[in-house]
Amino acid sequence: MNINAISDTILDETSSPEALREALDAFVASCSEITNIRPDPSFDAWAEDSLLDNGVAINPQAAAHCAIDYQRSVVFIRGVYAAINALKARFPDTPLEILYAGCGPFGTLLLPLLGRFSAGELKVYLLDFHQRSLDSVKLLLADFGFCAHAVQTVKANACDYKHTGKLHLVIAEAMQKSLEQEPQFAVTANLAPQLCPTGVFIPQRIDVSMCLADLEQEKELFGQSQKIDSNGLEKSTPRYLVETVCTLIPEHAFDQVQLAQTNSDGLRFELEPTIVVIPTMADIAGLDAALFTRICVFGRYWLKDYESQITLPLKCHELSPLAGGERYRVSYQLGSYPKFHFERLNSK
């Protein structure tokens, strides 16, 4: 399956889940053969990740593995394609300047789309912290026949990179579930202000909410990382929204970071905290507090609960066992390992 056939299958919204998996598997197999980089989750202490001031830049093998988080790749690729077409309509006589931050070794969210545009329509900058990833995408550009396209590679940290001029589109997907570990917030705060007016940042919105749920029952019903009907989930098993504890919108991210304060131990910066109250209910002993992530990639393209590794729930172990009426201060902490922090307050 060549790169254009792969693109056709992914963008065809009538494609079956099996066809989509086959297309992405073919893409990964081709990329691995060309670059000699094999996808690997690399969830171990010896993974060759880079520890940055604002989060972890995962190693090229782990970045390659993200491509076979199937629904994640499909929704992002479709969202990127829709965004490019929307921007072409807004800027009909101008080559679109696109920065793909954290492109990884395969450039998964953009490379399958390049053949759908002529060489003069786009000016693409592929940015990554790892030189091996940039060397890899250069090989892919040549092998896929995209050498005539205006594509540059940039070795930089997306958390502090400054582009020359304004960008029409920024693509930055550097996250784990519940915005933990990776520098999505810092990257967004740095790059979103570098967009031109009416430019687009992908993803457009990330919401992290605390809910009470029976996680074992949900896992049993819906498994790990499979596409589901979220409305069906909510009807099939109890789920109680407690509070939205963080919303990342590109237009607001810079100001949120600028207003970050040192936390109580004076060691970390944190965004404005949220006070949550655990509701009192009869069945609370059978529930878990967990963070759920939902992502608007662009327009109607969303990733919802259990549709991807980055939208799986994250159990709040600090709140166990649950007790109705307990109050917690919940803050998103920035720094070398971004994560949510929970502080128990005195009960009223």
C-alpha positions in Angstrom: 0.0 0.0 0.0 1.6 3.3 -1.1 1.5 6.5 0.8 -1.4 8.0 -1.3 -3.5 4.9 -0.8 -2.8 5.0 2.9 -3.9 8.7 2.9 -7.1 7.9 0.9 -8.1 5.2 3.4 -7.5 7.3 6.5 -9.4 10.3 5.1 -12.3 8.2 3.9 -14.8 8.4 6.7 -16.6 5.3 5.4 -13.4 3.2 6.0 -14.0 0.3 8.4 -11.9 0.1 11.6 -10.1 -2.9 10.0 -9.2 -0.9 6.9 -7.9 2.0 9.1 -5.8 -0.4 11.1 -4.4 -2.0 8.0 -3.6 1.4 6.5 -1.7 2.6 9.6 0.1 -0.7 10.0 1.2 -0.4 6.4 2.4 3.1 7.0 4.4 2.1 10.1 5.8 -1.0 8.3 7.0 1.2 5.4 8.5 3.8 7.7 10.2 1.2 9.9 11.7 -0.5 6.8 13.0 2.8 5.4 14.4 4.3 8.7 15.2 1.1 10.7 13.2 2.6 13.7 10.9 0.1 15.2 7.9 1.2 17.3 8.4 0.5 21.0 6.3 1.7 24.0 9.5 2.2 25.9 7.8 2.4 29.2 10.9 1.6 31.3 13.5 3.4 33.3 16.1 2.9 30.6 14.2 4.4 27.7 16.2 7.0 25.8 13.8 9.9 26.7 15.1 13.4 27.1 14.3 15.1 30.4 13.4 18.8 29.7 12.7 21.6 32.1 9.0 21.4 31.1 8.4 17.7 30.7 9.7 14.5 29.0 10.5 14.4 25.3 9.8 10.7 24.5 12.4 8.8 22.5 12.0 8.1 18.8 10.9 4.5 19.2 8.2 5.5 21.6 7.1 8.4 19.3 6.9 5.9 16.5 4.7 3.6 18.6 2.1 6.4 18.9 1.2 5.8 15.2 -0.5 2.5 16.1 -2.7 4.2 18.7 -5.1 3.9 15.8 -8.0 6.2 16.7 -5.6 8.8 17.9 -3.8 8.8 14.6 -6.9 8.8 12.4 -8.7 11.6 14.3 -5.6 13.8 14.3 -4.8 13.2 10.6 -8.3 14.0 9.6 -8.3 17.1 11.8 -5.0 18.3 10.4 -6.4 17.8 6.8 -9.6 19.7 7.6 -7.6 22.5 9.2 -5.3 22.9 6.2 -8.3 23.1 3.9 -9.9 25.7 6.1 -6.8 27.7 6.2 -6.4 27.5 2.4 -9.8 29.1 2.1 -8.8 31.9 4.5 -5.4 32.5 2.8 -6.1 31.6 -0.8 -3.0 33.3 -2.3 -0.4 32.5 0.3 1.6 29.3 1.0 0.6 28.1 4.4 3.4 28.1 7.0 3.0 24.9 9.1 5.0 24.0 12.1 4.8 20.4 13.3 6.3 20.4 16.8 7.4 17.0 18.1 7.1 15.4 14.6 8.8 12.2 15.8 10.6 9.8 13.4 7.6 9.2 11.1 5.8 12.6 10.9 2.6 10.6 11.3 0.1 13.5 11.5 1.3 15.3 8.4 3.5 13.1 6.1 0.5 11.0 4.8 -1.1 14.3 3.7 1.7 16.0 1.7 0.9 14.2 -1.5 -2.6 15.9 -1.5 -1.0 19.3 -1.9 1.2 20.8 -4.6 4.8 21.7 -3.8 4.1 25.4 -3.6 1.0 25.3 -1.4 2.7 24.5 2.0 5.9 25.6 3.8 6.5 22.9 6.4 8.8 23.0 9.4 9.3 19.6 11.1 10.6 20.2 14.6 11.9 17.6 17.1 14.3 17.5 20.0 15.9 14.3 18.8 18.2 14.4 15.8 17.5 10.8 15.0 13.8 11.6 14.5 14.8 14.4 12.1 17.2 12.2 10.2 14.4 9.7 9.9 11.8 12.0 8.5 14.3 13.2 5.9 14.7 9.6 4.7 10.9 9.3 4.5 10.4 12.6 2.6 12.9 11.3 0.0 11.5 7.8 -0.3 7.8 9.0 -0.5 8.7 11.4 -3.3 8.2 14.7 -1.4 11.6 16.3 -2.0 10.0 19.0 -4.2 7.9 20.1 -1.3 9.1 23.0 0.9 10.0 21.1 4.0 12.7 22.0 6.6 13.7 20.1 9.7 14.4 22.0 12.9 16.2 20.6 15.9 14.9 22.5 18.9 12.9 22.4 22.1 9.3 23.3 21.3 8.9 24.8 24.7 11.2 27.7 23.8 11.5 27.7 20.0 10.9 31.0 18.3 9.9 31.0 14.7 10.9 33.7 12.2 7.6 35.2 11.2 4.0 34.1 11.9 2.6 30.7 11.4 -0.7 29.7 9.9 -0.9 26.2 11.5 0.8 24.7 14.5 0.5 20.9 15.1 1.7 19.9 18.6 0.6 16.6 20.1 3.0 15.9 23.0 0.8 14.4 25.7 0.0 11.5 27.9 -3.4 11.0 29.5 -4.4 13.8 31.9 -1.6 16.0 30.5 0.9 14.1 32.7 4.6 13.8 32.0 4.9 15.4 28.5 5.2 19.2 27.9 1.9 19.8 26.1 1.0 22.8 28.2 4.4 24.5 27.9 4.6 23.8 24.2 1.1 25.3 23.6 1.9 28.4 25.7 5.1 29.0 23.7 3.9 28.3 20.2 0.2 29.5 20.2 1.2 33.2 20.4 3.3 32.7 17.3 0.2 32.1 15.1 -1.0 34.7 12.7 -4.5 36.1 13.3 -7.1 33.4 12.4 -4.3 30.8 12.4 -5.0 27.4 13.9 -3.4 25.4 16.7 -4.0 21.7 16.9 -5.3 20.4 19.2 -7.9 23.2 19.7 -8.9 22.2 23.2 -8.1 19.7 25.9 -10.4 19.2 28.9 -9.5 17.2 32.0 -12.3 16.4 34.3 -12.5 14.6 37.7 -15.3 12.1 37.8 -16.4 9.3 40.1 -16.7 6.0 38.3 -16.4 2.3 38.7 -13.2 1.9 36.7 -13.1 -1.9 36.9 -16.5 -2.1 35.4 -15.7 0.4 32.7 -12.5 -1.5 31.8 -14.5 -4.7 31.7 -17.2 -3.2 29.4 -15.0 -1.1 27.1 -11.5 -2.5 27.3 -8.4 -0.4 26.9 -8.1 2.1 24.0 -11.0 1.0 21.8 -13.5 3.3 20.0 -16.8 3.5 21.9 -19.9 5.6 22.0 -19.3 7.8 25.0 -23.0 8.4 25.4 -23.5 4.6 25.6 -20.8 4.4 28.2 -22.5 7.0 30.4 -25.8 5.1 30.1 -24.2 1.7 30.8 -22.2 2.4 33.9 -22.4 5.0 36.6 -20.3 8.1 36.0 -20.5 11.3 38.1 -18.8 14.5 37.0 -17.3 16.3 40.0 -15.4 19.2 38.3 -13.4 20.2 35.2 -10.0 20.7 36.8 -8.1 22.0 33.7 -8.9 23.3 30.3 -6.1 23.9 27.8 -7.2 26.3 25.0 -4.3 27.7 22.9 -5.4 31.3 23.0 -5.3 31.3 26.8 -2.3 29.0 27.6 0.4 31.8 27.6 -1.6 33.9 30.1 -2.3 30.8 32.3 1.4 30.0 32.5 2.4 33.6 33.2 -0.1 33.6 36.1 1.3 30.4 37.5 2.4 30.6 41.2 4.8 28.6 43.3 3.0 25.9 45.3 3.0 25.5 49.1 6.4 23.9 49.2 7.9 26.6 47.0 9.4 24.1 44.6 6.9 24.0 41.7 4.9 26.3 39.6 1.2 25.5 39.4 -1.8 26.8 37.4 -4.7 28.3 39.3 -6.1 25.5 41.5 -9.6 24.2 41.6 -11.4 23.3 44.8 -13.4 20.1 44.5 -15.9 18.6 46.9 -16.6 14.8 46.8 -20.3 14.3 46.6 -22.1 12.4 49.2 -23.9 9.3 47.8 -24.9 5.8 48.9 -22.7 3.9 46.5 -19.5 5.9 46.9 -17.5 2.9 48.4 -17.7 1.2 45.0 -16.4 4.2 43.0 -13.0 5.6 42.1 -12.0 9.2 41.6 -10.4 9.5 38.2 -9.3 12.1 35.7 -10.8 11.9 32.2 -9.4 13.6 29.2 -11.3 14.8 26.1 -9.5 16.4 23.1 -10.9 18.6 20.3 -8.4 18.2 17.5 -10.1 20.5 15.1 -13.8 21.3 14.5 -15.8 18.1 14.8 -12.8 15.9 15.2 -12.7 14.8 18.9 -11.0 12.1 20.9 -13.3 11.0 23.8 -13.1 8.5 26.7 -11.3 5.2 25.9 -10.8 6.1 22.2 -7.0 6.4 22.6 -4.2 5.8 25.0 -4.2 9.6 25.8 -7.9 9.5 26.8 -7.8 6.6 29.2 -8.8 7.5 32.7 -6.1 8.1 35.4 -7.1 7.0 38.8 -6.6 9.5 41.6 -5.0 7.2 44.2 -4.5 10.1 46.6 -8.3 10.4 47.1 -8.8 6.7 48.1 -10.8 5.7 50.0 -13.5 8.2 48.9 -15.5 10.0 51.5 -18.5 12.2 50.7 -18.0 15.8 51.7 -14.2 15.8 51.6 -12.7 18.9 49.9 -9.5 18.9 47.8 -7.4 21.5 46.2 -6.5 20.3 42.8 -3.7 22.0 40.9 -1.9 21.3 37.6 1.9 21.5 38.3 4.3 22.6 35.6 8.0 21.7 35.5 10.1 18.7 34.6 7.3 16.3 35.3 3.9 18.0 34.7 1.0 16.4 36.7 -2.0 17.1 38.8 -1.5 17.5 42.6 -4.2 16.9 45.2 -4.2 18.5 48.6 -6.8 17.5 51.2 -8.5 20.4 52.9 -10.3 20.4 56.2 -13.9 19.2 55.8 -16.7 21.5 56.4 
